[in-house]
Amino acid sequence: NAPELPGSGGGGTSAGHGGGVVRIAAAGTVTVNGTINAEGNGSVAHGGGGAGGSIDIACRTLVGTTNGLLSAAGGAALVEGRGGGGGRIAVACDPAAQAQAGPPKIRVSVARGPSPADGNGELGTLYLPDTALLPPDMDNFLSVRVFGVSNWAVAGLALSNSRVTFAEPRFELTVTNELRVD
């Protein structure tokens, strides 16, 4: 729940480098209106893509617009080899303060790197200790596997052009009104 390691480099000739480590600890609000990038690099020729790195944010509240992006995606394989696996992102906040602020509109990705030949890497992980960071419109969660949340009750939920997996055992989702998946 607190990632601290960089992504590994891809294997083979001209492989991509792994993503780095970003750690932010703030007593107040962290605002993300730009990009925080720990992505793995793509390969240049016949190697694999580098794995995504780590982003670890601890703060009172997390806010931002759809211009904001947290990405620890894996790098692409250009010719041969596998794409790099997605990295890890964790966000810890004060649940009561975050509930007051509302969920951030920041885009999040721990996507696996694509490959034209041998297959994609694996999807990375997003750790959220509380549902206060989950938006009812999940279009900003581009490609994530969520850990830390075991149940979520929401009035409405929308997911479009995204891949979101809740990975805790026996995860329970309750949607009382509309569920939209496009």
Secondary structure, DSSP 4 states (H G I P E B T S, - for coil): -----PPPPPPSTTPPPPP-EEEEE-SSEEEESSEEE-PPPPPSSSSPPPPP-EEEEE-SEEEE-TT-EEE-PPPPPSSSSPPPPP-EEEEE--HHHHHHH-----EEE-PPPP-SSS------EEE-SSGGG--SBGGGEEEEEEES--EEEES-EEE-S-EEEE-STT-EEEESS-EEE-
